[in-house]
Amino acid sequence: MRDVEVPFFVVNAFTDRAFMGNPAGVVPDATPLDEEQMQLLAAELKCSETAFVLPSSRAHYRIRFFTPLREVDLCGHATVAAFSVLRRQGSVSQGQVTMETGAGVLPIHIRGEQVFMEQAAPRFKEAPVAPEEVAQALRISPHEMDRHPLESVSTGLWSLPVPVARRRTLENMRPDFDAVAEVCRRCEVGALFVFTLDTLYPDCLVHARCFAPLYGVQEDPVTGTANGALGAYLHRHGLLERNPYTAEQGYEMGRGGLVTVEVAPEKVRVGGGAYVARQGTLYL
């Protein structure tokens, strides 16, 4: 007998249309689920992350994020997706709310139909790899990389920004994902976030791709946390030509999306819109 019904959604973050942006699973009331069931549902939905919304004694909501393989502390695009669903249901309105995550309690700002997540204070650490090793993992020439430092960054999740000089390099990139995973392990990061300032659209500052095989995702279409970490990296190295700025990502996958990034010395916000693509019910 099916005693419990658990609604879920698949939401395309950082876009306003179907088949674009980054799809995330959202369970707006995950109280009937235990951890094993959350992991099973995340694997079933096959989104790069699924957000499970729970009560919190420390914030307005607690959100747990699961990839198809494991739980992670934070996910930007799934946060945008989750609060877009909560706004659509009337659970939140304009202004600021807070969410408890594995990365701490973070403010969320609802601005019209857009959701902005304030990420954790930036942290930096030296990447213990040579540019030639990263280039080999990405199957590009070291000469195609830009001359900015390799430095791991976290605003909630660790990633390694990898600067390249030309957008064409990103468009033609076919990484060796076993080698990418090994670089990620050595650097203790979840993803290589490859970027260039050579953009498709003139009003964008950054064009990027995100490779995250350790999360069970070879390439993530449009990434919130890694774009926030990159914003901190750009600020640290004097590369912010404007602030806030827009990052473009996902176009090589046919799922393009746009992320707004706002950077201050100890604070980064990322945000954008979302499109509800599917909804259904899990019967327990």
Wavefront OBJ file of the C-alpha trace (Angstrom):
o trace
v 0.000 0.000 0.000
v 1.305 3.438 -0.962
v 0.905 5.547 2.142
v 3.169 8.529 1.355
v 3.305 10.796 -1.695
v 6.429 12.925 -2.198
v 6.197 15.575 -4.975
v 9.358 16.353 -6.921
v 10.361 18.734 -9.713
v 13.046 18.970 -12.372
v 13.998 22.618 -12.814
v 16.314 24.162 -15.401
v 18.425 26.720 -13.534
v 20.004 29.834 -15.052
v 17.552 29.963 -17.938
v 13.920 30.814 -18.703
v 13.163 28.061 -21.197
v 12.912 24.331 -21.734
v 15.933 22.223 -22.738
v 18.421 24.905 -21.652
v 20.334 25.729 -18.472
v 21.243 23.168 -15.811
v 18.533 20.729 -14.683
v 18.293 20.061 -10.959
v 15.960 17.846 -9.026
v 13.960 19.502 -6.246
v 11.963 17.857 -3.455
v 10.246 20.795 -1.705
v 9.227 18.675 1.299
v 11.708 15.892 1.960
v 10.622 15.135 5.540
v 9.202 11.671 4.637
v 12.569 10.568 3.160
v 15.563 9.094 4.923
v 19.124 9.564 3.650
v 19.148 6.313 1.673
v 15.907 7.264 -0.092
v 17.303 10.710 -0.918
v 20.337 9.124 -2.536
v 18.189 6.641 -4.452
v 15.902 9.391 -5.758
v 18.887 11.527 -6.804
v 20.267 8.550 -8.738
v 16.842 7.929 -10.294
v 16.404 11.544 -11.455
v 19.962 11.556 -12.911
v 20.377 15.315 -12.491
v 23.860 16.465 -11.525
v 22.339 17.454 -8.150
v 18.994 17.124 -6.416
v 17.978 19.466 -3.573
v 15.988 18.075 -0.641
v 14.237 20.776 1.429
v 13.866 20.112 5.151
v 12.984 22.048 8.328
v 15.814 23.783 10.185
v 16.316 25.121 13.699
v 19.143 27.387 12.463
v 17.639 28.901 9.294
v 14.382 29.195 7.377
v 15.173 25.923 5.578
v 17.736 23.147 5.590
v 18.733 21.858 2.149
v 20.673 18.666 1.474
v 22.224 18.182 -1.963
v 22.850 14.783 -3.567
v 24.595 13.941 -6.829
v 23.783 10.558 -8.388
v 26.724 9.163 -6.364
v 26.928 11.004 -3.051
v 25.932 13.959 -0.888
v 27.732 17.298 -1.350
v 27.808 20.327 0.937
v 26.436 22.896 -1.486
v 25.131 23.335 -5.024
v 24.444 26.696 -6.629
v 22.150 25.737 -9.489
v 20.100 23.372 -7.295
v 19.712 26.221 -4.774
v 18.352 28.504 -7.504
v 16.054 25.671 -8.600
v 14.840 24.900 -5.057
v 13.963 28.470 -4.121
v 12.337 29.028 -7.514
v 9.984 26.136 -6.681
v 9.371 27.468 -3.151
v 8.611 30.923 -4.594
v 6.250 29.365 -7.151
v 4.438 27.512 -4.333
v 4.133 30.710 -2.269
v 6.401 29.453 0.520
v 8.837 32.355 0.051
v 8.382 35.836 -1.370
v 10.617 38.787 -2.177
v 13.541 39.610 0.086
v 15.993 37.541 2.111
v 15.681 34.087 3.653
v 18.354 31.743 4.952
v 19.252 28.133 4.270
v 21.269 25.680 6.338
v 23.694 23.610 4.246
v 26.792 21.514 4.724
v 28.752 24.699 3.977
v 26.995 26.655 6.746
v 23.989 28.965 6.959
v 23.792 31.102 3.818
v 21.529 34.025 2.866
v 19.242 33.693 -0.154
v 17.901 36.795 -1.919
v 14.683 36.634 -3.968
v 14.582 39.409 -6.583
v 11.545 39.189 -8.805
v 11.799 35.838 -10.568
v 15.518 35.507 -9.880
v 17.203 33.790 -6.945
v 20.621 34.833 -5.614
v 22.706 32.723 -3.266
v 25.283 34.362 -1.004
v 28.186 31.941 -0.843
v 30.719 31.284 1.901
v 33.738 33.575 2.315
v 36.356 32.738 -0.349
v 39.261 30.444 0.539
v 42.317 29.815 -1.620
v 45.069 27.208 -1.734
v 47.953 26.446 -4.058
v 47.273 23.766 -6.667
v 49.964 21.038 -6.454
v 49.987 20.382 -10.217
v 51.912 21.835 -13.144
v 50.062 23.599 -15.981
v 51.378 20.908 -18.345
v 49.619 18.188 -16.331
v 46.313 20.060 -16.408
v 46.683 20.706 -20.141
v 47.362 17.006 -20.747
v 44.216 16.038 -18.795
v 42.178 18.486 -20.874
v 43.897 17.322 -24.102
v 45.033 20.808 -25.043
v 48.448 22.363 -25.602
v 50.011 24.152 -22.599
v 50.398 27.131 -24.942
v 46.587 27.383 -25.129
v 46.394 28.124 -21.401
v 46.419 31.721 -20.203
v 49.207 32.991 -17.943
v 47.180 33.317 -14.768
v 48.046 31.193 -11.732
v 46.594 27.762 -10.990
v 44.951 28.180 -7.595
v 42.108 26.195 -6.013
v 39.189 28.240 -4.694
v 36.196 27.535 -2.484
v 33.113 29.585 -1.738
v 31.434 26.444 -0.399
v 32.903 23.752 -2.678
v 36.506 23.500 -3.882
v 37.173 23.854 -7.603
v 40.237 24.628 -9.716
v 39.818 27.544 -12.153
v 41.808 26.832 -15.318
v 42.393 29.891 -17.550
v 42.651 29.486 -21.316
v 43.240 32.221 -23.852
v 40.596 31.520 -26.515
v 36.980 30.371 -26.574
v 37.749 28.072 -29.513
v 39.941 26.004 -27.179
v 36.934 25.396 -24.910
v 34.631 24.664 -27.842
v 36.988 21.968 -29.166
v 37.970 20.533 -25.766
v 37.598 16.750 -25.338
v 39.078 15.939 -21.906
v 40.530 12.678 -20.670
v 38.105 12.273 -17.760
v 40.213 9.694 -15.928
v 43.085 12.188 -15.982
v 40.747 15.031 -14.953
v 39.583 12.944 -11.982
v 43.203 12.322 -10.965
v 44.017 16.063 -11.121
v 40.932 16.752 -8.986
v 42.037 14.157 -6.418
v 45.564 15.570 -6.207
v 44.249 19.122 -5.805
v 41.463 18.001 -3.437
v 38.817 19.742 -5.538
v 35.523 18.598 -6.976
v 35.887 20.079 -10.452
v 38.092 21.712 -13.053
v 36.413 24.974 -14.051
v 37.921 25.961 -17.390
v 37.290 29.569 -18.402
v 38.206 32.285 -20.860
v 37.491 35.991 -21.097
v 36.864 35.486 -24.839
v 33.057 35.307 -24.759
v 30.270 34.395 -27.130
v 28.150 37.394 -26.114
v 29.684 40.868 -25.717
v 27.777 41.597 -22.494
v 29.311 38.527 -20.800
v 32.685 38.608 -19.053
v 33.368 34.857 -18.806
v 32.815 31.782 -20.971
v 33.264 28.520 -19.058
v 32.981 24.722 -18.906
v 32.905 22.588 -15.736
v 34.279 19.036 -15.569
v 33.396 17.162 -12.359
v 33.879 13.383 -12.774
v 34.407 12.855 -9.037
v 30.777 13.910 -8.538
v 29.625 11.413 -11.166
v 29.144 14.250 -13.683
v 31.572 14.461 -16.579
v 30.392 17.962 -17.481
v 27.990 20.213 -15.593
v 26.043 22.530 -17.935
v 25.780 25.732 -15.834
v 27.415 25.839 -12.414
v 26.557 28.157 -9.517
v 29.206 27.336 -6.910
v 32.105 27.156 -9.372
v 31.087 30.464 -10.949
v 31.095 32.007 -7.479
v 34.560 30.615 -6.772
v 35.748 31.931 -10.129
v 34.395 35.381 -9.252
v 36.549 35.354 -6.117
v 39.548 34.226 -8.197
v 39.017 37.018 -10.758
v 38.747 39.602 -7.976
v 41.900 38.313 -6.260
v 43.947 38.511 -9.467
v 42.668 41.845 -10.786
v 40.703 40.358 -13.688
v 37.269 41.838 -12.932
v 36.575 44.248 -15.779
v 33.086 44.895 -14.388
v 31.175 43.927 -11.272
v 28.573 42.484 -11.174
v 29.108 40.491 -14.351
v 27.476 37.732 -16.389
v 29.046 34.339 -17.081
v 27.962 32.145 -20.004
v 28.217 28.366 -19.766
v 26.761 25.183 -21.241
v 26.765 26.194 -24.894
v 29.056 23.332 -25.952
v 26.455 20.951 -24.478
v 23.500 22.651 -26.152
v 22.206 23.758 -22.719
v 23.417 27.353 -22.529
v 22.664 29.471 -19.481
v 23.630 32.778 -17.903
v 24.832 33.329 -14.328
v 24.994 36.742 -12.661
v 27.979 37.047 -10.300
v 28.414 39.819 -7.692
v 31.819 39.984 -5.974
v 32.944 41.794 -2.829
v 36.235 41.180 -0.961
v 34.701 38.684 1.510
v 31.414 37.892 -0.200
v 30.201 36.419 -3.483
v 26.649 36.095 -4.759
v 25.505 34.122 -7.774
v 22.031 34.110 -9.204
v 19.672 33.739 -12.096
v 16.276 32.566 -13.202
v 14.814 29.073 -13.503
v 12.277 27.141 -15.571
v 10.179 24.273 -14.161
v 10.513 21.557 -16.791
v 8.880 18.538 -15.114
v 7.064 17.537 -11.980
v 5.952 14.227 -10.566
v 5.252 12.219 -7.443
v 7.273 9.567 -5.658
v 5.030 6.976 -4.002
v 6.393 5.254 -0.884
l 1 2 3 4 5 6 7 8 9 10 11 12 13 14 15 16 17 18 19 20 21 22 23 24 25 26 27 28 29 30 31 32 33 34 35 36 37 38 39 40 41 42 43 44 45 46 47 48 49 50 51 52 53 54 55 56 57 58 59 60 61 62 63 64 65 66 67 68 69 70 71 72 73 74 75 76 77 78 79 80 81 82 83 84 85 86 87 88 89 90 91 92 93 94 95 96 97 98 99 100 101 102 103 104 105 106 107 108 109 110 111 112 113 114 115 116 117 118 119 120 121 122 123 124 125 126 127 128 129 130 131 132 133 134 135 136 137 138 139 140 141 142 143 144 145 146 147 148 149 150 151 152 153 154 155 156 157 158 159 160 161 162 163 164 165 166 167 168 169 170 171 172 173 174 175 176 177 178 179 180 181 182 183 184 185 186 187 188 189 190 191 192 193 194 195 196 197 198 199 200 201 202 203 204 205 206 207 208 209 210 211 212 213 214 215 216 217 218 219 220 221 222 223 224 225 226 227 228 229 230 231 232 233 234 235 236 237 238 239 240 241 242 243 244 245 246 247 248 249 250 251 252 253 254 255 256 257 258 259 260 261 262 263 264 265 266 267 268 269 270 271 272 273 274 275 276 277 278 279 280 281 282 283 284
